[in-house]
């Protein structure tokens, strides 16, 4: 019998079940941390000095990202490309001809744009990223439940009472 199979019960108890519990806690915590609506974000009216495409380095992810930036005299704001790029490239220049003052919503202390509007026309609408919370919550539920089912249904793996059979022989238990 392999070492991997021999210690699967111990792994389920000390790794699988605690990992499931931690994922459920993190998922639940994310549901409460994510701003639910625009009122929970920080809003600024800014005068645009320049805008366009840019590559930035993110220390947290240790990677370069293509972003759309909006620059003021003293600060830069970014938005991930994705679905917003077409709207920003087409609509923003047209709207900035009328006025160069825009409203930017972001988390306090962060410069990533969550919502953007020009003349009360919303270019980027805020939608809470609940997928992160759902991912951790469901990962935790699945991991915890499979770990508990294994621990409850196969206690003989821990006690060593189960003798693994060779091919063609019936399984036996130690007495």
FENZICOR-V48234 format. One record per helix or strand of 2 or more residues. SS is the DSSP state (hx for helix, st for strand). FROM is the first residue (numbers start at 0). TO is the last residue. If there is no record, write none. Layout:
BEGIN
SS&FROM&TO, SS&FROM&TO
END
This chain:
BEGIN
hx&2&5, hx&7&32, hx&37&39, st&41&46, st&49&57, st&62&70, st&75&79, hx&83&97, st&100&105, st&114&117, st&120&123, hx&129&152, hx&155&158, st&161&162, st&171&172
END
